[in-house]
């Protein structure tokens, strides 16, 4: 996808589907990080908690906090059902659950080779 606006609009529409799917499974979500400034991405990379070329900076990623019966779920395995559904929606969808450094709450689409 070569148009940033089109990629951002796709991401939002697919995130809506992910939210609906997650709630239909009996879970709840709250927002984690969505937009990230380039300065924040640099700070995260310097402190080994993120990467410089984060697609959060392009508004193409969101992190969610997953809850079941009011309990915040922190085990990455509990996000797998979301990751599998997310990646089934579009070939550009990437779930942090499947990253080498598992980032299970991260849902993005690729942009210029980054996820």
Buried (B, 14 or more C-beta within 10 A) or exposed (E): BEEEEEBBEBBEEBBEEBBEBBEEEEBBBEEEBBEBEEEBBBBBBEEEEBBEBBBBBBBBBBBBEBBEEEEEBEEBEBBBBBBEBBBEBBEBBBBBBBBEEBBBBBBBBBBEEBB
